[in-house]
Amino acid sequence: MPLASRYVCYPKIMPKNERRTIFGWSMYDWANSAYVTTVVAGLLPSYFARVIVGPEEVQIGNIAVSAVSLWAYMIGFAAFLSFLFAPVLGAISDFSSAKRKFLFSFAYTGSIFTILLYFCQSGDVWQTVVIFIITQVGYVSANVFYDAFLPQIASEDKLDRVSAKGFTFGYVGGGLQFAIALGLVAGYKIIGIEQALAARIGLTMAGLWWAGFTLCTLKLLREDEHREEIPEKHRSKPLILAYIAIGVERTLKTARKVRQFKHLLLFLIAFMIYNDGIQTVITMASSYGADELKLSVTVLMVTLLVIQIIAAAGAALFGWLGDRIGTKRAVMLSLVLWSGVVTYAYFLHSATEFFVLGVIVGVVLGGSQALSRSLYGSMVPEEASAEFYGFYSVFAKFSAIWGPLAFGVIRHVTGTARLSIISLMVFFIVGLILLSFVNEEKARQAKFMGAF
């Protein structure tokens, strides 16, 4: 039975207002996944390489950089900026009870700049770079606050289900919008427009989808308005400077706390490493197919659509599996499958093989992401959820710097992306080994004993 169906089958356990809250929370995944699927993974990598950059390499000083390498560097730089700001923003939101405000501020910044991608055409390389980095920072920063709501809207025994529900909504919503964009790009001749224009319209639609469905979350997701008193030493400062100072202090305090609990810290390190591989596969898959396999835009987009469809079921499957064998074991299983994914990717040569690869990725993608988030959520204190999810996001974004960077450098040095893709196995194997040493029960005991 699909996860969403199992979830709705317990009306006596889940009050109506709680169902509405979780639905509103999940709808944000429905909204922003259009950006990830259509812009980051689908249309923009190919459009950037084939239209904006074109067949010529980009000159950065005296170095000629391919479109694939430049795209990887853009992903890494955006992750670096998010890495700098995420923990402080999380701490500020906990202090001010402003997770909801921060979520929507960053969401609409990202969605508005996504719409502006419509104006990026052939030769607009640096304009595209700047706009994309702003959209990406908006997306990942909003997710700090989105993730931070999870332990507050779901009890510990429901974390896996609710987290997987969010990802399931995301895969369905993102897949639906992507299907519309795919039809537009594939049928551009029928419509009577150029394919480049169809791609730009598709990018704009993703921004509108993100902004529009976020209104549903805005209406249904509520937050406790309790605010802490600003400490005496910060009261003379302007409010924003006071919040920044408090955020920095709380971030440093959280860092000292995290270092004291080896199992939580070990999980974060393991997550940082294996998530590096996952994020690189997600962001570089289209570029790999276009650059190394010379696949058409239609083939790439159809494969990504299949990934979205299967990933929705994959998230539900791994949510069920987490209930049966334990969350950590289910994540470890997904990492074994990810190792198989990059190995298979190294050897494939045809569109059919790329399609098969997409099916496998779809199965493991949702499970590894949803269960990692819920596993972490079960180990952190609810009263400081944004602060601790800020650290979770920091580790996620710090890892997202190095995978794409390594991919781009290896591609630049060797002239082939095959060695880039197979190198990602290191991230999955090392992450798997470290995760095996995490004792989740001891981490949870520390939480309940007041260690935090």
C-alpha positions in Angstrom: 0.0 0.0 0.0 1.4 3.5 -0.8 2.7 5.5 2.1 0.2 8.2 1.6 -2.6 5.7 1.8 -1.3 4.1 5.0 -0.8 7.5 6.5 -4.4 8.6 6.0 -5.7 5.3 7.5 -5.2 6.4 11.1 -7.8 9.3 11.6 -8.2 8.4 15.3 -4.5 8.8 15.9 -3.9 11.9 13.9 -6.2 14.9 14.7 -7.6 16.9 11.8 -5.4 20.0 12.5 -2.3 17.8 12.6 -3.2 16.3 9.2 -3.7 19.8 7.8 -0.4 20.9 9.1 1.5 17.9 7.7 -0.3 18.3 4.4 0.7 22.0 4.3 4.3 21.1 5.2 4.4 18.4 2.5 3.0 20.7 -0.1 6.2 22.8 0.1 8.1 19.8 -1.2 5.5 19.6 -4.0 6.2 23.3 -4.7 10.0 23.5 -4.7 10.7 20.2 -6.3 9.6 21.7 -9.6 12.7 23.9 -9.3 15.1 20.9 -8.5 13.7 18.7 -11.2 13.2 21.2 -14.1 15.9 23.7 -13.4 18.8 22.0 -11.6 18.5 18.4 -12.9 16.5 18.8 -16.1 16.4 21.8 -18.5 19.1 24.2 -17.3 22.2 22.0 -17.4 21.5 21.1 -21.1 20.3 24.6 -22.0 23.3 26.1 -20.3 25.8 23.8 -22.2 24.1 23.9 -25.6 22.7 27.4 -25.9 24.1 29.8 -23.3 27.7 28.5 -23.5 27.5 26.7 -26.9 30.2 24.6 -28.4 33.0 26.9 -27.3 34.6 26.7 -23.9 34.4 29.6 -21.4 37.5 31.6 -20.7 38.2 32.2 -17.0 41.4 34.2 -17.1 43.9 32.1 -19.1 41.9 28.8 -18.5 39.4 27.4 -20.9 36.6 25.7 -19.0 34.0 23.4 -20.5 30.3 24.0 -19.9 30.1 20.8 -17.8 33.0 21.8 -15.6 31.6 25.4 -15.2 28.2 24.0 -14.2 29.8 21.8 -11.6 31.7 24.8 -10.2 28.4 26.8 -10.1 26.8 24.1 -8.0 29.7 23.9 -5.7 29.9 27.7 -5.2 26.2 28.0 -4.4 26.6 25.2 -1.9 29.6 27.1 -0.3 27.5 30.2 0.2 24.7 28.2 1.7 27.2 26.5 4.0 28.3 29.9 5.3 24.8 31.1 6.2 22.7 28.0 7.1 23.7 27.4 10.8 23.4 31.1 11.8 20.0 31.4 10.1 18.8 28.2 11.8 19.9 29.6 15.2 18.2 33.0 14.5 15.0 31.3 13.5 14.9 29.2 16.8 15.5 32.3 18.9 12.9 34.5 17.1 10.3 31.8 16.3 10.6 32.9 12.7 11.1 29.7 10.9 8.0 30.3 8.9 9.0 33.8 7.9 12.5 32.7 6.9 11.1 29.8 4.9 8.8 32.0 2.8 11.4 34.8 2.4 14.0 32.5 0.9 11.4 30.5 -1.1 10.1 33.6 -2.9 13.6 35.0 -3.4 14.5 31.7 -5.1 11.3 31.4 -7.1 11.4 35.0 -8.4 15.0 34.6 -9.6 14.0 31.3 -11.2 11.5 33.2 -13.3 14.2 35.6 -14.3 16.1 32.7 -16.0 13.6 33.3 -18.9 15.8 36.3 -19.9 19.0 34.3 -20.2 19.9 33.5 -23.8 22.8 32.6 -26.0 26.0 34.2 -24.7 24.5 35.3 -21.4 27.0 33.1 -19.4 27.7 35.3 -16.4 24.2 36.6 -16.1 23.0 33.0 -15.9 25.7 32.1 -13.4 24.6 34.9 -11.0 20.9 34.3 -11.3 21.3 30.6 -10.9 23.5 31.0 -7.8 20.8 33.2 -6.2 18.0 30.8 -6.9 20.1 27.9 -5.6 21.0 29.7 -2.4 17.3 30.6 -1.9 16.3 27.0 -2.4 18.7 25.4 0.0 18.3 28.2 2.6 14.5 27.8 2.6 15.0 24.1 3.2 16.9 24.7 6.4 13.6 26.0 7.9 11.4 23.6 6.1 13.4 20.6 7.5 13.4 22.2 11.0 9.6 21.9 11.1 9.7 18.1 10.9 10.4 17.2 14.6 7.8 19.8 15.6 4.9 18.5 13.5 5.5 14.7 13.8 6.1 12.5 16.9 9.2 10.4 16.9 7.4 7.2 15.8 6.0 9.1 12.8 9.2 10.8 11.6 10.0 8.3 8.9 6.5 8.3 7.5 6.1 12.1 7.5 9.6 12.7 6.1 8.9 10.2 3.4 5.5 11.7 2.8 7.2 15.1 2.1 9.6 13.5 -0.4 6.7 11.6 -2.0 4.8 14.8 -2.5 7.9 16.4 -4.0 8.5 13.6 -6.5 4.9 13.7 -7.6 4.7 17.5 -7.8 8.1 18.0 -9.3 7.4 15.1 -11.8 4.1 16.6 -12.9 5.5 20.0 -13.6 8.5 18.4 -15.3 6.2 16.4 -17.5 4.5 19.6 -18.6 7.9 21.2 -19.4 9.0 18.0 -21.2 5.9 18.1 -23.4 6.6 21.8 -24.2 10.3 21.1 -25.1 9.6 17.9 -27.1 6.6 19.4 -29.0 8.1 22.9 -29.7 7.6 22.4 -33.5 3.9 21.7 -33.0 3.6 24.8 -31.0 5.5 26.8 -33.6 8.4 28.1 -31.4 12.1 27.4 -31.2 13.3 24.8 -28.8 15.4 27.3 -26.9 12.4 29.4 -26.2 10.4 26.3 -25.1 13.2 25.6 -22.6 13.1 29.2 -21.3 9.3 28.9 -20.8 9.8 25.6 -19.0 12.3 27.3 -16.6 9.8 30.1 -16.0 7.0 27.7 -15.3 9.1 26.0 -12.6 9.5 29.3 -10.8 5.8 30.0 -11.1 4.9 26.5 -9.8 7.3 27.0 -6.9 5.8 30.4 -5.9 2.2 29.4 -6.5 2.0 26.2 -4.5 4.1 27.7 -1.7 0.9 29.7 -0.9 -0.7 26.4 0.2 2.1 26.0 2.8 1.8 29.6 3.8 -1.9 29.1 4.6 -1.7 25.7 6.4 1.7 25.7 8.2 1.7 27.4 11.5 4.4 28.0 14.1 4.4 28.7 17.8 4.8 32.4 18.3 6.8 32.1 21.5 9.9 34.3 21.5 12.8 34.4 23.8 13.9 37.6 25.4 16.9 39.3 23.8 19.8 39.1 26.2 20.7 42.4 27.9 24.1 42.7 26.1 22.4 42.8 22.7 19.4 45.0 23.4 21.2 48.2 22.4 21.9 46.9 18.9 19.6 47.1 15.9 17.3 44.1 15.9 18.9 42.4 12.8 22.4 42.9 14.3 21.2 41.5 17.6 19.7 38.4 15.9 23.0 37.9 13.9 25.0 38.1 17.1 22.7 35.7 18.9 22.7 33.4 16.0 26.5 33.3 15.9 26.7 32.7 19.6 24.1 29.9 19.5 25.8 28.3 16.5 29.1 28.2 18.3 27.3 26.8 21.4 25.7 24.1 19.2 29.0 23.2 17.7 30.4 22.6 21.2 27.4 20.5 22.1 27.6 18.4 18.9 31.3 17.7 19.5 30.4 16.1 22.9 28.1 13.4 21.4 30.1 11.2 19.1 27.2 9.3 17.6 25.3 12.3 16.4 28.6 13.8 15.2 29.6 10.6 13.5 26.2 10.5 11.7 26.7 14.0 10.5 30.2 13.2 9.1 28.9 10.0 7.4 25.9 11.9 6.0 28.2 14.7 4.7 30.3 12.2 2.8 27.6 10.0 1.3 25.3 12.9 0.6 28.2 14.4 -1.5 27.9 11.5 -3.9 24.1 11.6 -4.0 23.9 15.4 -4.7 26.6 15.1 -7.4 24.7 12.4 -9.2 21.5 14.5 -9.0 23.1 17.7 -10.3 25.4 16.2 -12.9 23.3 13.4 -14.4 22.0 15.5 -17.3 25.4 17.0 -18.0 26.9 13.5 -18.0 24.3 12.2 -20.4 24.7 15.1 -22.8 28.5 15.4 -22.6 29.7 11.8 -22.4 26.8 9.9 -24.1 25.7 12.7 -26.5 22.0 12.0 -25.7 19.3 14.3 -27.0 17.4 16.7 -24.7 14.3 14.6 -25.1 16.0 11.4 -23.9 17.5 13.1 -20.9 14.2 14.7 -19.9 12.2 11.5 -20.3 14.7 9.7 -18.2 14.5 12.3 -15.5 10.7 12.2 -15.6 10.9 8.4 -15.0 13.2 9.0 -12.1 10.6 11.4 -10.5 7.8 8.9 -11.0 9.7 6.0 -9.5 11.3 8.1 -6.8 7.8 8.8 -5.4 7.3 5.1 -5.0 10.9 4.6 -3.8 10.4 7.1 -1.0 7.2 5.2 0.1 9.0 1.9 -0.2 12.0 3.0 2.0 9.6 4.6 4.5 8.0 1.2 4.9 11.4 -0.5 4.9 12.6 1.8 7.7 9.6 0.7 9.8 10.5 -2.9 9.2 14.3 -3.2 9.4 15.2 0.1 11.1 16.0 3.5 9.6 19.8 3.2 9.7 19.8 -0.2 8.0 17.5 1.1 5.3 19.9 4.0 4.6 22.9 1.6 4.5 21.1 -0.5 2.0 20.5 2.5 -0.2 24.2 3.4 -0.1 25.0 -0.1 -1.4 22.6 0.5 -4.3 24.1 3.9 -4.9 27.5 2.3 -5.3 26.0 0.1 -8.0 24.5 3.1 -9.7 27.8 4.9 -10.3 29.5 1.6 -11.3 26.8 1.0 -13.9 27.0 4.6 -15.1 30.7 4.2 -15.8 30.1 1.4 -18.3 26.9 2.5 -20.1 27.0 3.7 -23.7 23.4 3.9 -25.0 20.1 5.7 -24.4 18.5 2.5 -23.2 21.2 1.9 -20.6 20.8 5.5 -19.4 17.1 4.9 -19.1 17.7 1.7 -17.0 20.1 3.7 -14.8 17.3 6.3 -14.2 15.0 3.5 -13.0 17.6 2.4 -10.4 18.3 5.9 -9.3 14.6 6.5 -8.9 14.3 3.6 -6.5 17.0 4.6 -4.1 16.9 8.4 -4.4 13.8 9.1 -2.3 14.6 6.5 0.3 18.1 7.7 1.0 17.1 11.4 1.3 13.9 10.9 3.3 15.3 8.4 5.8 18.5 10.4 6.4 16.4 13.4 7.3 14.1 11.5 9.7 17.0 9.6 11.3 18.7 12.9 12.2 15.4 14.4 13.3 14.9 11.5 15.8 18.3 12.4 17.4 18.0 16.2 17.9 16.0 18.2 20.5 12.7 19.6 19.3 13.2 23.0 21.1 16.4 23.6 19.0 15.3 21.9 15.8 16.2 24.8 13.4 19.5 25.3 15.1 20.4 21.6 14.7 18.9 21.3 11.3 21.1 24.3 10.4 24.0 22.1 11.2 22.4 19.3 9.2 22.1 21.7 6.3 25.7 22.9 6.9 27.0 19.3 6.6 24.8 18.7 3.5 25.9 21.9 1.8 29.6 21.5 2.8 29.5 18.0 1.2 27.8 19.4 -1.9 30.8 21.6 -2.5 33.3 18.9 -3.0 31.5 16.3 -5.1 30.7 18.7 -8.0 34.1 20.3 -7.6 35.8 17.0 -7.9 33.6 16.0 -10.8 34.4 19.2 -12.6 38.2 19.0 -12.0 38.4 15.3 -13.0 36.4 16.1 -16.2 38.7 19.1 -17.0 41.9 17.2 -16.4 41.0 13.9 -18.1 38.7 15.2 -20.8 36.1 12.5 -19.9 33.3 12.4 -17.3 33.4 8.6 -16.9 36.2 8.8 -14.4 34.3 11.6 -12.7 31.2 9.5 -12.2 33.1 6.3 -11.0 35.0 8.4 -8.5 31.8 9.0 -6.6 31.9 5.4 -5.3 34.4 6.5 -2.7 31.8 8.8 -1.1 29.3 6.0 -0.8 31.7 3.4 0.6 33.3 5.7 3.1 29.9 7.0 4.2 28.5 3.5 4.6 31.4 2.4 6.7 31.1 5.4 9.1 27.3 5.1 9.3 27.7 1.4 10.4 29.4 2.7 13.6 26.6 5.1 14.5 24.6 3.9 17.5 21.3 5.7 17.1 19.9 4.5 20.5 22.8 6.1 22.4 22.3 9.3 20.4 18.7 9.3 21.4 19.4 8.5 25.0 21.7 11.6 25.1 18.9 13.7 23.8 16.4 12.5 26.5 18.9 12.6 29.3 19.2 16.4 28.8 22.6 16.3 27.2 21.5 19.0 24.8 
